[in-house]
């Protein structure tokens, strides 16, 4: 071993005088340059839902998932899966978390285990998990959250002995869906647990320092439109990720991930437009959604950081062309996908907004290779109590270093052997990892327990001119040292669909009655055109109901060839916070009663949503045909909401693709999911006002939809 002190002048080196360099600093971590294909669990497991990842201190990456089959035919499976990888894109089986010898005693023998969340807390691995049926109450489906600890990511796992969050009774009977846990540790050392789903919403509570018990009151942080929470800190904000819509509707699964942010880990969380995730007209900025390729149902996410500092989004999805276990038409497979997570204008988005990938030309940086280091570099190491890393060390002894000692992260710039700048921050716990990123003359150092977006401390400083490059290395007794070319952040989102000039042949401003080109399928006796608007009370007939679909009134017209955008301005008097199931109105794309999609402002429960719904025929391989229905959420609605659908043809397949957007002012648009219709079909476009129920009408009457215009632009 060569002492770092012997290689640097003695001035100003008291902090590291006893630390030694354990390995040569020439190694760097780089991607191999090869791309990868989704799902990354292909060849290992056909099913890997609700994934959670961590980089183990043994140098492997580990992933955990809800139990299910490994084989496509459903013949092999585990109750709770563990996998590992060297490169994040090729995975191998490790085994299961629980077996007969370590199964939690408070879990009913009939219960499965769902939605894991993995952390490294206090020098050990902690896995939070969902039990859907416990022995703590006499009832079934009394959901609860537990925790198990282990010395290694592979186990052996020891249950804490009791639920961390016990079953929570629901106001209307039964139990809230106390599922989908996710832990987060703030820089002040406070640990939080987030959980929840559609029955009850998303909640947060403080944890004891060991992470195994709750402390104090429960705080509501997002309403019952969301489940699968995950929290990270970025740029001074706390970001709450949540999945929304139906998780498991086969090829029509509309699951997608949304985000809100706050200056506090307990909220209030708002989206990019300022809409609250707790409001009846629920906010949420889209992070990933279906985009017209084979992947739908893109949800339940976690985040992992590669050695270059690039964050990657792990989530499950459904292959709409082959969604089920072989020979079935309902046993859904949800393999794990991995895609780049970009932060653009302060908001997270997958692949700059393009959504899930089938293939990618660049893979995560996970491989350590020899070679010279670039000017912009990321250096990190796992710590054994103390130690650190340095970067940009030049022949004259200049460098920048980050070290951990006595529960403090210290960042220093050394110039010609003399410390010329120093910043430090207190640490609530002993960190497991320290990293330094140098970009230009700016340096950010971060100490964390588990590299999962919840740093214990972040320290930044500016470098003097002339310290532009040099070698990097570890300081003291560390593991898994790496130095990599720092990732290049994506600064600009992929352009949204082009909105051209109004094509009057396909448009109607309702200024002179109902214009030419329209056709009624079942004339609505209540629809009226007056004073430049179409007014249409909501019908009880609904296209999504087999019993009433044929009776539904539809206002339809031909759609143009090629690319176009159809837009309407809709006012719907459903108010907020009241139960008006399921009064709705909006845009329609229609082939027949089994193949259609609609973009509506919908009243559901006490919530109000913009939903892009789809109904479709599907014939699974070696199984009977089915009709599948699902929906994807877009942006929040308002008393007046603008709706858009952008149409094009999918390259290679010729399918009709429609991407949805909504706006609350007609200027700022939230673009979300895309659905497709088969090539060779002849869809028509139009308007609907439907979904009312006798119960809603008895309490509130019909809702009235007012369409100011129907506009096609090209």
C-alpha positions in Angstrom: 0.0 0.0 0.0 1.1 3.5 -0.8 0.3 6.3 1.7 -1.5 9.2 0.2 0.4 11.5 2.6 3.7 10.4 1.1 2.5 11.5 -2.3 1.2 15.0 -1.3 2.9 17.8 0.6 2.2 17.8 4.3 0.5 21.2 4.5 -3.2 21.0 5.4 -3.4 17.2 5.4 -4.4 16.5 9.0 -7.8 15.2 8.0 -6.3 12.4 5.8 -2.9 11.9 7.5 -3.9 8.3 8.6 -5.7 7.3 5.4 -4.1 5.2 2.7 -4.6 4.6 -0.9 -5.6 1.0 -1.5 -5.6 0.7 -5.3 -4.1 2.6 -8.3 -6.2 5.5 -9.4 -6.1 4.8 -13.2 -9.2 2.6 -13.3 -12.4 4.1 -14.7 -16.0 2.9 -15.0 -17.5 3.0 -18.5 -20.4 1.5 -20.5 -19.3 -1.2 -22.8 -20.9 0.8 -25.6 -23.4 -1.9 -26.3 -27.1 -1.3 -26.1 -29.8 -3.4 -24.5 -33.4 -4.5 -25.0 -36.4 -4.4 -22.8 -37.5 -6.3 -20.8 -34.2 -6.6 -19.0 -35.5 -9.6 -17.2 -36.0 -11.6 -20.4 -34.2 -14.9 -20.2 -34.4 -14.9 -16.4 -38.1 -14.3 -15.6 -41.2 -13.8 -17.6 -42.7 -11.8 -14.8 -41.1 -9.3 -12.4 -43.6 -6.8 -11.2 -43.2 -3.9 -8.7 -39.4 -3.9 -9.0 -37.1 -2.3 -6.4 -33.3 -2.1 -6.8 -30.1 -1.5 -4.8 -26.4 -1.8 -5.4 -25.1 -4.2 -2.9 -21.8 -3.8 -1.0 -20.6 -7.0 -2.7 -20.5 -5.1 -6.0 -23.7 -6.7 -7.5 -26.9 -4.9 -8.4 -29.9 -6.5 -6.8 -33.6 -6.4 -7.7 -36.7 -7.5 -5.8 -40.2 -8.1 -7.0 -43.7 -9.3 -6.2 -43.9 -13.1 -6.4 -45.1 -14.8 -9.6 -43.9 -17.2 -12.3 -40.5 -17.3 -13.8 -41.6 -19.4 -16.8 -43.9 -18.0 -19.5 -46.1 -21.0 -19.1 -46.5 -20.3 -15.3 -45.0 -23.6 -14.2 -42.3 -22.2 -12.0 -42.4 -19.3 -9.5 -41.5 -17.8 -6.1 -43.5 -16.0 -3.5 -41.0 -13.1 -3.5 -38.2 -12.8 -6.0 -34.6 -11.7 -5.7 -32.3 -11.3 -8.8 -28.8 -9.9 -9.3 -26.9 -8.4 -12.2 -23.4 -7.0 -13.0 -24.7 -4.5 -15.6 -28.3 -3.8 -14.8 -29.5 -5.3 -18.1 -28.8 -9.0 -17.6 -30.2 -10.6 -14.6 -30.0 -14.0 -12.8 -32.0 -15.8 -10.2 -30.9 -15.5 -6.5 -34.0 -17.0 -5.0 -36.9 -16.0 -2.7 -37.0 -13.8 0.4 -39.3 -16.1 2.4 -39.7 -19.8 2.7 -41.3 -22.1 5.3 -38.4 -21.5 7.7 -38.5 -17.6 7.9 -42.0 -16.7 6.8 -43.5 -14.0 9.0 -45.6 -15.5 11.7 -48.2 -12.8 11.5 -48.8 -13.4 7.8 -51.7 -15.8 7.1 -50.6 -19.0 5.4 -52.8 -18.0 2.4 -51.2 -14.6 1.9 -48.8 -13.6 -0.8 -46.1 -10.9 -0.6 -46.3 -7.8 -2.8 -44.4 -4.7 -3.7 -41.0 -4.9 -2.0 -38.9 -1.8 -1.2 -35.2 -2.4 -0.5 -32.9 -0.1 1.6 -29.6 -0.2 3.4 -30.1 1.4 6.8 -27.8 1.4 9.8 -25.4 -1.1 8.3 -27.9 -3.7 7.3 -30.4 -4.4 4.5 -34.0 -3.7 5.2 -36.8 -5.0 3.0 -40.3 -3.5 3.4 -43.1 -5.7 2.1 -46.9 -6.0 1.8 -48.9 -8.8 3.3 -52.5 -8.9 2.0 -53.9 -11.3 4.6 -52.6 -11.2 8.2 -53.4 -13.1 11.4 -53.7 -9.9 13.4 -57.4 -9.6 12.6 -60.1 -12.2 12.0 -60.9 -10.7 8.6 -59.5 -11.4 5.2 -57.8 -8.8 3.0 -56.6 -6.9 6.1 -53.6 -5.5 4.3 -50.4 -4.6 6.3 -46.8 -3.7 5.8 -43.8 -5.5 7.3 -40.1 -5.3 7.3 -37.3 -7.9 7.3 -33.6 -7.4 7.8 -30.5 -9.2 6.4 -26.7 -8.9 6.5 -26.5 -9.2 2.7 -28.8 -8.4 -0.2 -29.4 -12.1 -0.7 -30.4 -12.7 2.9 -30.9 -14.6 5.1 -34.0 -12.5 5.9 -35.4 -12.1 9.4 -38.8 -10.6 9.9 -39.1 -7.8 12.5 -41.8 -9.8 14.3 -44.9 -7.6 13.7 -46.3 -5.3 11.1 -44.6 -1.9 10.7 -48.0 -0.6 9.6 -50.9 -2.6 10.9 -54.2 -3.1 9.0 -56.1 0.2 8.8 -59.9 0.0 8.8 -61.6 1.8 6.0 -64.4 4.3 6.7 -67.0 2.4 4.6 -66.0 -1.1 6.0 -63.2 -3.5 5.3 -59.6 -2.2 5.2 -57.6 0.4 3.4 -55.2 -0.9 0.9 -52.1 -0.7 3.1 -49.7 -1.8 0.4 -46.7 -0.6 -1.7 -44.3 0.6 0.9 -41.3 2.9 0.2 -38.8 4.3 2.7 -37.1 7.7 2.5 -34.4 9.2 4.8 -34.1 13.0 4.9 -30.8 14.8 5.5 -31.8 15.6 9.1 -31.9 11.9 9.7 -35.7 11.5 9.9 -36.8 8.3 8.3 -40.2 8.2 6.6 -42.4 5.4 5.2 -44.8 6.0 2.3 -47.5 3.6 1.3 -51.0 3.3 -0.1 -53.3 2.7 -3.0 -56.7 3.4 -4.5 -58.6 2.5 -1.3 -57.3 5.1 1.1 -54.8 7.1 -0.9 -51.0 7.6 -0.3 -49.8 8.2 3.3 -46.6 9.0 5.1 -45.4 8.4 8.6 -42.1 8.9 10.5 -40.1 5.8 11.4 -37.7 5.0 14.3 -34.0 5.3 13.4 -33.8 1.5 12.8 -36.7 1.8 10.3 -38.8 -0.9 11.9 -41.5 1.1 13.8 -43.6 4.1 13.1 -43.6 7.3 15.2 -46.3 9.9 15.4 -49.3 10.7 13.2 -50.0 9.6 9.6 -50.0 12.3 6.9 -52.0 12.1 3.7 -49.8 13.0 0.8 -51.8 12.0 -2.3 -55.4 11.0 -2.9 -56.8 7.7 -4.0 -55.9 8.1 -7.6 -52.4 6.8 -6.9 -50.5 3.8 -5.6 -46.9 2.5 -5.6 -45.2 5.6 -4.0 -41.5 6.3 -4.3 -39.7 9.4 -3.0 -36.4 11.0 -4.0 -34.8 14.3 -3.3 -33.5 16.3 -6.3 -32.5 20.0 -6.7 -33.9 21.0 -3.3 -37.3 19.4 -3.8 -38.9 16.1 -2.6 -40.4 14.3 -5.5 -43.3 11.8 -4.9 -43.7 9.3 -7.7 -47.0 7.4 -7.9 -48.7 5.0 -10.3 -52.2 5.6 -11.5 -55.0 3.9 -13.5 -55.6 0.2 -13.9 -52.6 -2.1 -13.3 -53.8 -5.3 -14.8 -56.2 -5.0 -17.8 -54.1 -7.1 -20.3 -53.4 -5.3 -23.6 -55.5 -2.3 -22.4 -53.6 -1.7 -19.2 -53.4 2.0 -18.6 -51.0 2.1 -15.7 -48.6 5.0 -15.8 -46.3 7.0 -13.4 -46.8 10.6 -12.3 -44.9 12.9 -10.1 -45.5 15.8 -7.7 -42.9 17.8 -5.7 -42.7 19.6 -2.4 -40.3 21.5 -0.2 -41.2 19.1 2.6 -41.2 15.3 2.6 -44.7 15.5 4.0 -46.0 17.7 1.2 -48.1 19.3 -0.1 -47.0 17.8 -3.4 -48.0 19.6 -6.5 -47.4 19.0 -10.2 -45.7 21.1 -12.8 -49.0 23.1 -13.4 -49.4 23.7 -9.6 -52.2 21.2 -9.2 -52.2 19.3 -5.9 -51.9 15.5 -5.7 -54.5 15.7 -2.9 -57.1 17.7 -4.8 -60.4 16.3 -6.1 -59.2 17.5 -9.6 -56.1 15.6 -9.0 -52.7 16.7 -10.3 -49.7 14.7 -11.4 -47.0 15.3 -14.0 -46.5 12.3 -16.4 -43.2 10.5 -16.0 -43.8 7.5 -18.2 -46.8 6.1 -20.1 -47.6 4.0 -23.1 -46.3 5.5 -26.3 -47.7 3.2 -29.1 -44.9 0.6 -29.1 -45.6 -2.8 -27.6 -45.4 -1.7 -24.0 -48.5 -0.6 -22.0 -49.1 -0.6 -18.2 -45.9 1.2 -17.4 -45.9 1.5 -13.7 -44.7 0.9 -10.1 -41.3 2.4 -10.3 -38.0 2.7 -8.4 -34.8 4.6 -9.3 -31.2 3.5 -9.4 -28.0 5.4 -10.2 -25.2 4.0 -12.4 -21.5 4.7 -11.9 -21.6 7.7 -14.2 -24.3 9.4 -12.1 -27.1 8.8 -14.6 -30.4 7.7 -13.0 -32.3 4.8 -14.4 -36.0 4.1 -14.0 -36.9 0.5 -13.1 -40.6 -0.3 -13.6 -42.8 -3.1 -14.9 -44.9 -3.1 -18.1 -47.2 -5.3 -20.1 -46.4 -6.6 -23.7 -49.7 -5.8 -25.4 -49.0 -8.3 -28.1 -48.5 -11.2 -25.7 -49.6 -10.1 -22.2 -50.6 -13.4 -20.5 -49.2 -16.7 -19.3 -49.3 -19.1 -22.2 -52.8 -20.4 -22.8 -54.6 -18.0 -20.5 -56.5 -14.8 -21.0 -56.2 -13.2 -17.6 -53.0 -14.3 -15.9 -51.0 -11.2 -16.6 -47.2 -11.1 -17.0 -45.4 -7.8 -16.0 -41.7 -8.1 -16.7 -39.2 -5.4 -15.6 -38.1 -2.5 -17.9 -35.2 -0.2 -17.4 -35.0 3.3 -19.1 -33.0 6.5 -18.6 -34.6 9.0 -16.3 -34.0 12.6 -17.3 -34.6 15.8 -15.3 -35.8 18.6 -17.6 -36.7 22.0 -16.2 -37.0 20.5 -12.8 -39.2 17.5 -13.6 -38.5 13.8 -14.2 -39.3 12.1 -17.5 -38.3 8.8 -19.0 -36.2 9.1 -22.2 -36.8 12.8 -22.5 -40.5 12.2 -22.7 -40.5 9.5 -25.4 -41.6 6.8 -22.9 -40.7 3.1 -22.7 -38.2 1.7 -25.0 -38.1 -1.6 -26.8 -34.3 -1.2 -27.5 -31.7 1.3 -26.4 -28.4 2.2 -28.0 -26.8 3.1 -24.7 -26.6 1.0 -21.5 -26.0 2.0 -17.9 -22.4 2.6 -17.0 -21.5 -0.3 -14.7 -18.2 -1.7 -16.0 -14.7 -0.8 -14.6 -12.1 -0.4 -17.3 -8.6 1.0 -17.4 -7.9 4.2 -19.2 -7.4 8.0 -18.8 -10.1 10.0 -17.1 -12.0 12.8 -18.8 -12.3 16.3 -17.3 -15.9 15.8 -16.2 -15.8 12.8 -13.9 -17.8 10.9 -11.2 -15.9 9.1 -8.5 -17.5 7.0 -5.7 -16.8 4.3 -3.2 -18.5 2.3 -0.5 -17.2 3.1 3.0 -16.0 1.0 5.9 -16.7 3.6 8.5 -14.5 6.4 7.3 -12.5 7.2 4.1 -13.4 8.9 0.9 -12.4 9.6 -2.7 -10.5 12.2 -4.6 -10.7 13.5 -8.2 -8.7 15.7 -10.6 -5.4 15.0 -8.9 -2.5 16.6 -11.0 1.2 16.2 -10.8 1.6 19.3 -8.6 -0.6 17.7 -5.9 -3.7 19.7 -6.7 -7.0 17.8 -6.2 -10.5 17.8 -4.8 -11.5 15.3 -2.2 -14.5 14.2 -0.2 -14.0 12.3 3.1 -16.2 11.1 5.9 -15.0 11.3 9.5 -16.7 11.7 12.9 -20.1 11.9 11.2 -19.2 14.7 8.9 -18.8 14.9 5.1 -15.8 17.2 4.4 -15.1 18.5 0.9 -11.8 20.2 0.2 -9.9 21.7 -2.7 -6.1 21.3 -2.4 -3.9 23.5 -4.6 -0.2 22.9 -4.7 -0.5 20.9 -1.5 -2.5 23.6 0.4 -6.2 23.5 1.3 -7.7 26.5 -0.3 -11.4 25.8 0.2 -13.4 23.6 2.5 -17.0 22.9 3.1 -18.6 20.3 5.3 -22.0 19.0 6.5 -23.1 16.9 9.4 -24.3 13.3 8.9 -27.2 11.9 10.9 -26.0 8.3 10.2 -22.9 6.6 9.1 -23.0 6.7 5.3 -22.5 3.6 3.2 -21.3 5.5 0.1 -19.6 8.8 -0.9 -19.5 10.2 -4.4 -17.9 13.2 -6.1 -19.1 14.7 -9.4 -16.9 17.3 -11.1 -18.5 19.1 -14.0 -16.5 22.1 -15.3 -15.4 24.1 -12.3 -18.4 22.9 -10.2 -18.1 19.9 -7.7 -20.9 18.2 -5.9 -20.2 15.6 -3.2 -22.8 13.3 -1.8 -22.9 10.9 1.2 -25.7 8.4 1.4 -26.6 5.1 3.0 -27.7 3.3 -0.2 -27.4 5.5 -3.3 -31.2 5.6 -3.7 -31.9 9.3 -4.0 -32.1 10.2 -0.3 -28.6 11.6 0.5 -27.6 12.2 4.1 -25.6 15.2 2.9 -24.8 17.1 -0.3 -22.0 19.6 -0.4 -21.0 21.7 -3.4 -18.1 24.1 -4.2 -16.4 25.8 -7.1 -12.9 24.8 -8.3 -10.2 27.3 -9.2 -9.2 27.7 -12.8 -6.7 25.2 -13.9 -8.0 22.1 -12.1 -9.7 20.7 -15.2 -8.6 17.1 -15.2 -6.4 14.5 -13.5 -6.4 11.1 -11.8 -8.9 9.8 -9.2 -8.7 7.4 -6.4 -9.9 6.1 -3.1 -8.9 7.4 0.3 -8.7 4.9 3.1 -10.3 1.5 3.5 -13.1 1.5 0.9 -14.8 -1.0 -1.4 -16.2 -0.8 -4.9 -14.2 2.3 -5.9 -15.1 3.6 -9.4 -14.3 6.5 -11.6 -16.4 7.2 -14.7 -17.0 9.8 -17.3 -19.7 11.9 -15.8 -23.1 11.5 -17.5 -24.3 14.3 -19.8 -27.7 15.4 -18.8 -30.5 15.7 -21.3 -31.6 19.3 -21.3 -34.5 19.3 -23.7 -37.7 17.2 -23.9 -38.7 15.5 -27.1 -41.0 17.9 -29.0 -44.7 17.3 -28.5 -47.0 16.7 -31.5 -47.2 19.5 -34.1 -50.4 21.5 -34.1 -51.0 23.1 -37.5 -53.7 25.1 -39.1 -57.4 24.5 -38.7 -58.8 22.3 -41.4 -62.4 23.6 -41.8 -63.5 20.5 -43.7 -63.3 18.4 -40.5 -64.0 21.2 -37.9 -67.1 22.8 -36.5 -67.5 25.9 -34.3 -71.2 25.3 -33.8 -72.0 28.8 -34.8 -74.7 27.9 -37.3 -76.2 24.8 -35.8 -74.6 21.4 -36.2 -72.3 21.7 -39.2 -72.0 19.3 -42.2 -70.1 16.0 -41.9 -71.6 14.8 -38.7 -73.5 11.5 -38.2 -75.4 10.5 -35.2 -75.3 6.9 -34.0 -78.5 7.0 -31.9 -79.6 10.7 -31.9 -79.5 12.2 -28.5 -82.9 13.9 -27.8 -81.3 16.2 -25.3 -78.4 17.6 -27.3 -78.8 21.2 -28.5 -76.7 23.6 -30.6 -77.3 27.2 -29.6 -75.3 30.4 -29.1 -72.2 28.9 -30.7 -71.9 25.7 -28.6 -73.1 22.1 -28.4 -74.9 21.4 -25.1 -75.3 17.8 -24.3 -76.5 16.3 -20.9 -74.8 13.1 -19.9 -76.6 9.9 -20.9 -77.0 6.8 -18.7 -75.9 4.7 -21.7 -72.2 4.0 -21.7 -69.9 2.5 -24.4 -68.0 0.6 -21.7 -71.1 -1.3 -20.6 -72.1 -4.4 -22.5 -75.7 -3.8 -21.3 -76.0 -0.2 -22.7 -73.3 0.2 -25.3 -75.6 -0.2 -28.3 -77.9 2.4 -26.9 -75.3 5.1 -26.5 -75.6 8.2 -28.6 -72.4 9.0 -30.5 -71.7 12.1 -32.6 -69.2 11.0 -35.3 -67.5 12.2 -38.5 -64.7 10.9 -40.8 -61.2 11.6 -39.8 -58.6 12.9 -42.3 -55.8 10.9 -43.7 -52.3 11.2 -42.2 -51.2 13.2 -39.2 -53.7 15.6 -37.5 -54.7 16.9 -34.1 -58.3 17.0 -33.0 -59.2 19.4 -30.1 -62.3 20.5 -28.2 -63.0 23.0 -25.5 -65.3 21.3 -22.9 -67.2 22.6 -19.9 -68.7 19.9 -17.7 -70.6 20.9 -14.5 -69.6 18.0 -12.3 -68.0 20.3 -9.7 -65.6 18.5 -7.3 -65.5 16.4 -4.2 -68.9 14.9 -4.7 -69.8 11.3 -5.9 -71.2 11.7 -9.4 -70.3 8.3 -10.9 -69.4 8.2 -13.8 -70.6 11.3 -15.5 -68.2 12.2 -18.3 -67.8 13.8 -21.7 -65.1 14.4 -24.3 -63.5 13.2 -27.6 -64.2 9.8 -29.2 -62.3 7.6 -31.7 -64.6 4.9 -32.8 -64.4 1.8 -35.0 -67.3 -0.2 -33.4 -68.6 -1.0 -29.9 -65.7 -3.3 -29.2 -62.9 -1.1 -30.6 -62.8 2.5 -29.6 -61.1 5.1 -27.3 -62.3 8.2 -25.6 -60.6 11.1 -23.9 -63.0 12.4 -21.2 -63.4 14.6 -18.2 -64.7 12.0 -15.8 -66.2 12.1 -12.3 -65.1 9.0 -10.4 -65.8 8.7 -6.7 -65.0 12.1 -5.2 -62.2 12.6 -7.8 -62.2 14.3 -11.2 -59.9 13.1 -13.9 -59.0 13.3 -17.5 -59.0 9.7 -18.6 -57.9 8.3 -22.0 -59.9 5.0 -22.1 -59.7 2.1 -24.5 -61.8 -0.9 -25.3 -60.5 -3.5 -27.7 -60.9 -7.1 -29.0 -57.9 -9.3 -28.3 -57.1 -13.0 -29.0 -54.3 -14.3 -26.8 -52.1 -17.1 -28.2 -53.8 -20.5 -27.6 -56.6 -19.0 -25.6 -60.2 -17.7 -26.3 -60.8 -14.2 -27.5 -61.5 -11.5 -25.0 -62.6 -7.9 -24.8 -60.3 -5.7 -22.7 -61.1 -2.3 -21.3 -58.7 0.1 -19.5 -57.8 3.7 -19.1 -54.8 6.0 -18.7 -54.9 9.3 -16.8 -53.7 12.5 -18.4 -53.6 16.0 -16.7 -56.0 17.4 -14.1 -59.4 18.8 -15.4 -61.1 22.1 -14.6 -64.6 23.5 -14.9 -63.5 24.1 -18.5 -61.0 21.7 -19.9 -59.3 21.6 -23.3 -58.7 18.1 -24.8 -56.5 17.0 -27.7 -55.7 13.8 -29.6 -52.8 13.7 -31.9 -53.0 11.0 -34.7 -50.2 9.4 -36.7 -49.4 6.0 -38.1 -46.9 3.8 -36.2 -43.8 3.2 -38.4 -43.5 -0.4 -39.3 -47.0 -1.5 -38.2 -49.2 1.0 -39.8 -51.4 1.1 -36.7 -53.4 4.2 -35.9 -51.8 5.9 -32.9 -53.5 8.6 -30.8 -51.7 10.5 -28.1 -53.7 12.4 -25.5 -53.3 15.8 -24.0 -55.3 18.1 -21.7 -55.1 21.7 -20.6 -56.9 23.9 -18.0 -56.3 27.1 -19.9 -55.9 26.2 -23.6 -52.3 27.3 -23.5 -50.3 24.9 -21.3 -50.7 21.3 -22.3 -50.1 18.0 -20.4 -49.2 15.3 -22.9 -49.7 11.7 -21.8 -50.4 8.2 -22.9 -50.9 6.9 -26.5 -53.2 4.1 -27.6 -53.4 2.4 -31.0 -56.0 0.9 -33.3 -55.3 -1.8 -35.8 -53.9 -1.0 -39.2 -56.5 -1.3 -42.0 -59.4 -0.1 -39.8 -61.3 3.1 -40.6 -61.8 5.0 -37.3 -64.1 7.9 -37.1 -63.7 10.8 -34.6 -66.3 12.6 -32.6 -67.9 13.5 -29.3 -69.6 11.7 -26.4 -71.5 12.7 -23.2 -72.4 9.6 -21.2 -71.7 7.5 -18.1 -74.3 8.9 -15.8 -76.0 6.5 -13.3 -79.5 6.6 -11.6 -77.8 7.2 -8.3 -75.8 10.2 -9.5 -78.9 11.7 -11.2 -81.1 11.2 -8.2 -78.6 13.2 -6.1 -77.4 15.8 -8.6 -79.3 15.4 -11.9 -77.5 14.9 -15.2 -74.3 16.8 -15.8 -74.3 19.1 -18.8 -71.4 19.0 -21.3 -70.9 22.1 -23.3 -68.6 21.9 -26.3 -67.4 25.2 -27.7 -65.9 23.8 -30.8 -64.6 20.6 -32.5 -61.3 21.5 -34.3 -59.0 19.5 -36.5 -55.6 20.9 -37.2 -53.0 19.6 -39.7 
